[in-house]
Every structure is written in C-alpha cells, then in structure tokens.
C-alpha cells in the first residue's frame, strides 16, 4: 500500500487498483478503480490489505496475450 498526500492510499492487488481515502476518526472510503465500494474502519482495512499484499505475489502477474492456435499436425498419410 502506497501513501499519497491528503489521506489517499493506493494498493495494487491482482490487477486491480484499490484506493482508500482516510476521512478521519478511523473511518475510510474504499474505491475499486474509480467506483465507490463503501466505508470501513481504516485500521482494519490497512491491516487486511497489507496481509493480502504479502500473501499474494502480484508483481509477477501478467495479462494474458491472446494468440491464435495454429495446428502443426501433418496430414500426409
């Protein structure tokens, strides 16, 4: 989780960008991409996201590049 200015935290998990906005009084808003998902206690969210980042090694995940299947079967029988 990366802390930016003004109480904004950004987390990259499994190809998704999570934004956590700290509102004060241990309350935060959670955004998946740019879509609002809800409010939650900040300490709980930060703890769980940190555990998920450590458990999931998402740095090596790559998006699948579609490749057309070509047959190499020889039909000269």
ABEGO torsion letter per residue (X at the ends): XBBBBGGBBBBBBGGBBBBBBBAEGGBBBBBBEABBAEBBBAAAAAAAAAAAAAABBAAABBBBBBBBBBBABBABX
